[in-house]
């Protein structure tokens, strides 16, 4: 198990740094956060660097690279801005890897080259007013009609739904089914007649737009079934494994950014005639913060290694997501305390990291359910 970064990966990370410095420097991140303006243009920049092609096999227009490289890229994007990592992570986690893992051969040949070229974006239509962490409680239904399905129901808190090419939507396509049975994954374009959206306001992640979606007999053609009919619950778990890895990668990068901001601040800030960095209480708190980030990074890299080995890793994906999200909350909370008014100011970056962090412990599966999943995988 080798977690070293090879020269090609190092060059890719350097390219990401240059791209972000050019297209999304810190001042622009602050402006877009304040304006609630997602940097959707980045998708094409990612395609130019080959980021979206990394995990896609060469026969489908990709580079056939490793998931470790994906994790490194997503971590570096998260270090620069959560909004940048979310575009990358959802495109691959919700879309690219879902198609690659359980899509048809025709879908792979048709859609994966367009993912690699930055032409497609994806949202995951899972959460409902009465079903979130309990995915088996969903009630949105797909009724069989000639040539496909008519979808009726409601989804809520669906990220990037308005700008997605497809909303990968979990629907109950078997009448009377319960729990994980009878669920299918349908790819629904947001401009489909019968799809109605309302934007939702949030505390943070202003550039990760969230939507409430009503489906009113929206027709979905047969070719838009992703995976086997009725096999959607198992496929959904595969999608969440990749998306949780992406979430953990982004959170790890954001956590390191928060620590670096505090380190720079305490080295300059003088109180009682000495820098804050000379106080043992500050040193120890920062030591704990960095240790948590490094612990999270090791778990993330082990998960990426397992994915590359083709190993079952539901437990490790849950662990990485849980550790990374709680690490991000820990370091940003302590970061706000140590920066004081500098952290509380809307002109700084710590307040945004702090606000954004709150989503991660319940987004894409609450950490309480992650602990349940880990326990089940342990045979408990």
Residue pairs with C-beta under 8 A, 6 or more apart in sequence:
1 302
1 305
3 68
3 298
3 301
3 305
5 13
5 72
9 68
9 69
9 72
12 49
12 50
12 51
12 69
12 72
12 73
13 72
13 73
13 76
15 49
16 49
16 51
16 73
16 76
16 77
16 80
17 76
17 80
19 45
19 49
20 77
20 80
20 81
20 84
23 39
23 41
23 42
23 45
24 32
24 39
24 42
24 80
24 81
24 83
24 84
26 349
28 39
29 80
29 81
29 83
29 349
29 352
30 347
30 349
30 352
31 37
32 38
32 39
32 83
32 206
32 207
33 83
33 206
33 207
33 352
34 206
34 346
36 206
36 207
36 209
37 207
38 83
38 87
38 160
38 163
38 207
38 208
38 209
39 81
39 83
39 84
39 87
39 207
40 87
40 121
40 163
42 84
42 87
42 88
43 52
43 87
43 91
43 118
43 121
44 118
45 118
46 52
46 87
46 88
46 91
46 118
47 53
47 116
47 117
47 118
48 118
50 63
51 73
51 88
52 88
52 91
52 92
52 96
52 115
52 116
52 117
52 118
53 61
53 62
53 63
53 65
53 116
54 62
54 63
54 65
54 66
54 69
54 70
54 73
55 62
55 65
55 66
55 67
55 70
55 92
55 96
55 97
55 100
56 62
56 63
56 64
56 96
56 100
56 112
56 115
56 116
57 64
57 100
58 64
60 100
60 108
60 109
60 112
60 113
60 116
61 112
61 113
61 116
61 117
62 112
62 113
62 116
63 116
66 304
66 308
67 245
67 304
67 307
67 308
68 301
68 304
68 305
68 308
70 92
70 246
70 249
70 304
71 245
71 249
71 300
71 301
71 303
71 304
72 249
73 88
74 85
74 88
74 89
74 246
74 249
74 250
74 253
75 249
75 250
75 252
75 253
75 256
75 297
75 300
76 253
77 84
77 85
77 88
77 250
77 253
78 84
78 85
78 249
78 250
78 251
78 252
78 253
78 254
78 257
79 253
79 254
79 256
79 257
80 253
80 257
82 205
82 207
82 208
82 250
82 254
82 353
82 356
83 205
83 207
83 208
85 246
85 249
85 250
85 253
85 254
86 159
86 160
86 205
86 207
86 208
86 250
87 121
87 160
88 246
89 243
89 246
89 247
89 249
89 250
90 121
90 122
90 123
90 124
90 159
90 160
90 243
90 246
91 115
91 120
91 121
91 122
92 115
92 242
92 246
93 239
93 242
93 243
93 245
93 246
94 122
94 123
94 124
94 168
94 239
94 243
95 111
95 115
95 120
95 121
95 122
95 165
95 166
95 168
96 112
96 115
96 116
96 122
97 238
97 239
97 242
98 122
98 168
98 185
98 226
98 235
98 238
98 239
98 242
99 107
99 108
99 111
99 112
99 115
99 226
100 108
100 112
101 235
101 238
101 239
101 242
102 185
102 226
102 227
102 228
102 231
102 235
102 238
103 111
103 226
103 227
106 223
107 223
107 226
111 120
114 120
119 165
120 165
120 166
121 160
121 163
121 164
121 165
122 160
122 164
122 165
122 166
122 167
122 168
123 158
123 159
123 160
123 161
123 164
123 166
123 167
123 168
123 190
124 158
124 159
124 167
124 168
124 239
124 243
125 140
125 155
125 158
125 161
125 167
125 168
125 169
125 170
125 188
125 213
126 132
126 135
126 138
126 155
126 158
126 169
126 170
126 236
127 155
127 156
127 157
127 158
128 137
128 138
128 139
128 140
128 153
128 154
128 155
128 156
129 154
129 156
130 137
130 139
131 137
131 138
131 139
132 157
132 366
133 362
133 365
133 366
133 368
133 369
135 170
135 180
135 233
135 236
136 178
136 179
136 180
136 183
136 233
138 153
138 170
138 171
138 172
138 183
139 153
139 172
140 151
140 152
140 153
140 154
140 155
140 169
140 170
140 171
140 172
140 215
141 151
141 152
141 153
141 171
141 172
141 173
141 175
142 149
142 150
142 151
142 171
142 172
142 173
142 184
142 186
142 220
143 149
143 150
143 151
143 152
144 173
145 219
147 221
147 222
148 219
148 220
148 221
148 222
148 224
149 171
149 173
149 186
149 219
149 220
150 194
150 217
150 218
150 219
150 220
151 169
151 171
151 186
151 188
151 194
151 215
151 217
151 218
151 219
151 220
152 215
152 216
152 217
152 218
153 171
153 215
154 212
154 213
154 214
154 215
155 161
155 167
155 169
155 212
155 213
155 215
156 200
156 211
156 212
156 213
157 200
157 210
157 211
157 212
158 167
158 210
158 211
158 212
158 213
159 208
159 209
159 210
159 211
160 208
160 209
161 167
161 190
161 197
161 209
161 210
161 211
161 213
162 190
162 197
162 199
162 209
162 211
163 190
163 209
164 190
165 189
166 187
166 188
166 189
166 224
167 187
167 188
167 189
167 190
167 213
168 185
168 186
168 187
168 226
168 239
169 185
169 186
169 187
169 188
169 215
170 183
170 184
170 185
170 232
170 233
170 236
171 183
171 184
171 185
171 186
171 232
172 182
172 183
173 182
173 183
173 184
173 229
173 230
173 232
174 181
174 182
174 183
174 230
175 182
176 182
177 183
179 233
180 233
180 234
181 230
181 233
182 230
183 230
183 232
183 233
183 236
184 225
184 227
184 228
184 229
184 230
184 231
184 232
185 225
185 226
185 227
185 232
185 235
185 236
185 239
186 220
186 224
186 225
186 226
187 220
187 224
187 225
187 226
188 195
188 215
188 218
188 220
188 224
190 197
192 218
192 219
192 220
193 218
193 219
194 215
194 216
194 217
194 218
194 219
195 213
195 214
195 215
195 216
195 218
196 213
196 214
196 216
197 211
197 212
197 213
197 214
198 211
198 212
199 209
199 210
199 211
199 212
200 210
200 211
200 212
202 210
202 359
203 355
203 358
204 352
204 354
204 355
204 356
204 357
204 358
204 359
205 355
205 356
205 359
226 235
227 235
228 235
237 314
240 317
240 364
240 365
241 313
241 314
241 317
242 307
243 364
244 317
244 318
244 320
244 321
244 364
244 365
245 300
245 303
245 304
245 307
245 317
245 320
245 321
247 321
247 324
247 325
247 360
247 363
247 364
248 296
248 299
248 300
248 303
248 317
248 320
248 321
248 323
248 324
248 325
249 300
249 324
251 296
251 324
251 325
251 327
251 328
251 357
251 360
252 293
252 296
252 297
252 300
252 324
252 327
252 328
254 328
254 332
254 353
254 356
254 357
255 292
255 293
255 296
255 324
255 327
255 328
255 331
255 332
256 293
257 349
257 353
258 289
258 328
258 331
258 332
258 335
258 350
258 353
259 286
259 289
259 290
259 293
259 331
259 335
261 335
261 339
261 349
261 350
261 353
262 286
262 289
262 331
262 334
262 335
262 338
262 339
262 350
263 277
263 286
265 276
265 338
265 339
265 342
266 275
266 276
266 277
266 282
266 286
266 338
267 275
267 276
267 277
268 275
269 275
269 276
269 342
270 276
276 282
276 338
277 283
282 338
285 334
285 338
289 330
289 331
289 334
289 335
292 327
292 330
292 331
293 327
293 331
295 323
295 327
296 320
296 323
296 324
296 327
299 316
299 319
299 320
299 323
299 324
300 320
300 324
302 316
302 320
303 313
303 316
303 317
303 319
303 320
306 313
306 316
307 313
314 373
314 377
315 373
315 374
315 377
315 378
318 365
318 370
318 371
318 373
318 374
318 377
319 370
319 374
321 360
321 364
321 365
321 367
321 370
322 361
322 367
322 370
322 371
322 374
324 360
325 357
325 360
325 361
325 367
326 361
326 367
328 353
328 357
328 360
329 357
329 358
329 360
329 361
332 350
332 353
332 354
332 357
333 354
335 343
335 350
335 353
335 354
336 343
336 344
336 350
336 351
336 354
337 343
339 348
339 350
342 348
342 350
343 350
343 351
343 354
344 351
345 351
361 367
365 373
